[in-house]
Amino acid sequence: MFNGCVGNVRPIGSAPVLAPPPPARDVDAFFDALASWAERHDSPFASVQYGSDADQVADVRVPPGPAPHPMALVLHGGFWRSTFTRRNTAALAIALARAGWCTVNVEYRRLGRGRFRELLSDVERAAGAFHPQLAIGHSAGGHLALWLAARGLVRAVVALGGVCDLEAAARAGLGSDAVEEFLGTLDALDEADPARTLPLGVPQLLVHGRLDDRVPLAHAEEYALAARAAGDECALLVLDDADHFDPIDPRYSGFPRIVEALPR
């Protein structure tokens, strides 16, 4: 189901092709430059409210050409924190629209420690409003995409540098203990962790940079093994020269490989 995966997906445990480590990212400068790219390449889009709150809104971009177009729900990351918004995935949504996808770049409420139920209800509500075939999320947005699949709301999932397993992420303290902050208590893992509901029953593609220093590649590898053991179709596309942010950047040289691998 995943186009272009054969030959692009490195088997787990195979010898890596290592690139020199990149300099540390200036994340604010990166997102400013990405937003500038988005402004230059965007076309008219519609901002649609899917609820009454100001953050219950999504930007819908329809590609040129005759309908119907496959629809992708785009979910930004940021470890579920309020400082990160759908601005960060606008370039991804634009690039996918240029590749023929109708994209729905979703904003959702990020209300602070322990308010995970409201956040999850927002992405569930957005999926119910737009009926996408695919959910594609970056970082914590990858978790949200997988969670939607666990709820039976999408037919396929792509996680870009995704937080796939909340329990494993909590053990590793990813994002300065972002999982515990998000949930308020790890007793809530059963409600929020898609890894606890395997098999998800839909094809999953994990795209991960080998140089990712925020959600290490081993996190995706371990989840992929667990998903496959449970009976799911779970492909892992490893980008040897990519860090955590390259997979959402249309300027990245490996970005066409990601687009090619998306299910249609």
DAUR-V531697 format. One record per residue. RES is the residue in one small letter. D_CENTER is the distance of its C-alpha to the mean C-alpha in Angstrom with 2 decimals. Layout:
BEGIN
res=RES d_center=D_CENTER
res=RES d_center=D_CENTER
END
This chain:
BEGIN
res=m d_center=18.27
res=f d_center=15.90
res=n d_center=17.76
res=g d_center=18.79
res=c d_center=17.61
res=v d_center=21.22
res=g d_center=22.25
res=n d_center=18.85
res=v d_center=17.81
res=r d_center=19.79
res=p d_center=21.36
res=i d_center=20.73
res=g d_center=23.73
res=s d_center=24.77
res=a d_center=26.12
res=p d_center=23.67
res=v d_center=24.43
res=l d_center=24.18
res=a d_center=23.85
res=p d_center=25.39
res=p d_center=23.23
res=p d_center=22.21
res=p d_center=23.61
res=a d_center=21.76
res=r d_center=19.41
res=d d_center=20.75
res=v d_center=17.45
res=d d_center=19.23
res=a d_center=20.86
res=f d_center=17.74
res=f d_center=16.07
res=d d_center=19.53
res=a d_center=19.91
res=l d_center=16.58
res=a d_center=17.73
res=s d_center=21.07
res=w d_center=19.75
res=a d_center=18.02
res=e d_center=21.38
res=r d_center=23.30
res=h d_center=21.36
res=d d_center=20.52
res=s d_center=22.56
res=p d_center=23.57
res=f d_center=21.05
res=a d_center=21.56
res=s d_center=20.26
res=v d_center=20.58
res=q d_center=21.16
res=y d_center=19.99
res=g d_center=21.92
res=s d_center=24.65
res=d d_center=22.88
res=a d_center=22.17
res=d d_center=18.51
res=q d_center=18.19
res=v d_center=17.65
res=a d_center=15.47
res=d d_center=16.21
res=v d_center=17.04
res=r d_center=17.73
res=v d_center=19.89
res=p d_center=20.64
res=p d_center=24.32
res=g d_center=26.24
res=p d_center=27.29
res=a d_center=25.14
res=p d_center=23.56
res=h d_center=20.21
res=p d_center=17.20
res=m d_center=14.80
res=a d_center=11.03
res=l d_center=9.52
res=v d_center=7.11
res=l d_center=5.75
res=h d_center=6.53
res=g d_center=6.99
res=g d_center=10.55
res=f d_center=11.41
res=w d_center=12.12
res=r d_center=14.98
res=s d_center=16.79
res=t d_center=17.11
res=f d_center=13.61
res=t d_center=13.14
res=r d_center=11.73
res=r d_center=14.04
res=n d_center=11.56
res=t d_center=9.41
res=a d_center=12.75
res=a d_center=13.42
res=l d_center=10.37
res=a d_center=11.51
res=i d_center=15.04
res=a d_center=14.69
res=l d_center=13.28
res=a d_center=16.12
res=r d_center=18.51
res=a d_center=17.58
res=g d_center=18.58
res=w d_center=15.69
res=c d_center=16.26
res=t d_center=13.22
res=v d_center=12.85
res=n d_center=11.19
res=v d_center=11.44
res=e d_center=13.15
res=y d_center=13.99
res=r d_center=16.69
res=r d_center=16.29
res=l d_center=19.77
res=g d_center=20.24
res=r d_center=21.27
res=g d_center=21.32
res=r d_center=20.23
res=f d_center=17.20
res=r d_center=18.82
res=e d_center=18.85
res=l d_center=15.18
res=l d_center=14.36
res=s d_center=17.12
res=d d_center=15.71
res=v d_center=12.45
res=e d_center=14.83
res=r d_center=17.29
res=a d_center=15.11
res=a d_center=14.27
res=g d_center=18.00
res=a d_center=19.04
res=f d_center=17.30
res=h d_center=17.17
res=p d_center=14.29
res=q d_center=14.45
res=l d_center=10.79
res=a d_center=7.60
res=i d_center=4.61
res=g d_center=1.52
res=h d_center=2.87
res=s d_center=5.55
res=a d_center=6.80
res=g d_center=4.28
res=g d_center=3.28
res=h d_center=6.96
res=l d_center=7.41
res=a d_center=6.26
res=l d_center=8.55
res=w d_center=10.97
res=l d_center=11.42
res=a d_center=12.29
res=a d_center=14.65
res=r d_center=16.23
res=g d_center=16.91
res=l d_center=15.29
res=v d_center=13.42
res=r d_center=14.87
res=a d_center=12.03
res=v d_center=8.41
res=v d_center=6.20
res=a d_center=4.10
res=l d_center=4.70
res=g d_center=7.01
res=g d_center=5.70
res=v d_center=8.46
res=c d_center=9.60
res=d d_center=13.14
res=l d_center=14.25
res=e d_center=17.83
res=a d_center=17.36
res=a d_center=15.39
res=a d_center=18.29
res=r d_center=20.85
res=a d_center=19.57
res=g d_center=19.43
res=l d_center=16.03
res=g d_center=15.71
res=s d_center=19.42
res=d d_center=19.30
res=a d_center=16.36
res=v d_center=16.07
res=e d_center=19.76
res=e d_center=19.57
res=f d_center=16.87
res=l d_center=18.89
res=g d_center=22.31
res=t d_center=23.50
res=l d_center=22.20
res=d d_center=24.35
res=a d_center=21.55
res=l d_center=19.31
res=d d_center=20.55
res=e d_center=19.20
res=a d_center=15.67
res=d d_center=14.81
res=p d_center=13.54
res=a d_center=15.08
res=r d_center=18.36
res=t d_center=18.26
res=l d_center=18.02
res=p d_center=18.69
res=l d_center=16.06
res=g d_center=18.04
res=v d_center=15.49
res=p d_center=14.38
res=q d_center=11.27
res=l d_center=10.14
res=l d_center=8.91
res=v d_center=9.04
res=h d_center=10.54
res=g d_center=13.16
res=r d_center=16.44
res=l d_center=17.18
res=d d_center=14.26
res=d d_center=16.37
res=r d_center=13.98
res=v d_center=12.17
res=p d_center=14.78
res=l d_center=14.56
res=a d_center=16.85
res=h d_center=14.31
res=a d_center=12.36
res=e d_center=15.85
res=e d_center=17.26
res=y d_center=14.68
res=a d_center=15.13
res=l d_center=18.84
res=a d_center=18.83
res=a d_center=16.96
res=r d_center=19.42
res=a d_center=22.29
res=a d_center=21.55
res=g d_center=21.76
res=d d_center=18.25
res=e d_center=17.36
res=c d_center=14.67
res=a d_center=14.51
res=l d_center=13.62
res=l d_center=13.62
res=v d_center=14.90
res=l d_center=15.40
res=d d_center=18.57
res=d d_center=18.82
res=a d_center=15.32
res=d d_center=14.32
res=h d_center=11.22
res=f d_center=11.08
res=d d_center=12.44
res=p d_center=9.51
res=i d_center=8.87
res=d d_center=12.67
res=p d_center=14.73
res=r d_center=17.67
res=y d_center=16.56
res=s d_center=18.92
res=g d_center=16.53
res=f d_center=14.23
res=p d_center=16.47
res=r d_center=15.86
res=i d_center=12.18
res=v d_center=13.46
res=e d_center=16.27
res=a d_center=14.37
res=l d_center=12.54
res=p d_center=14.51
res=r d_center=17.04
END
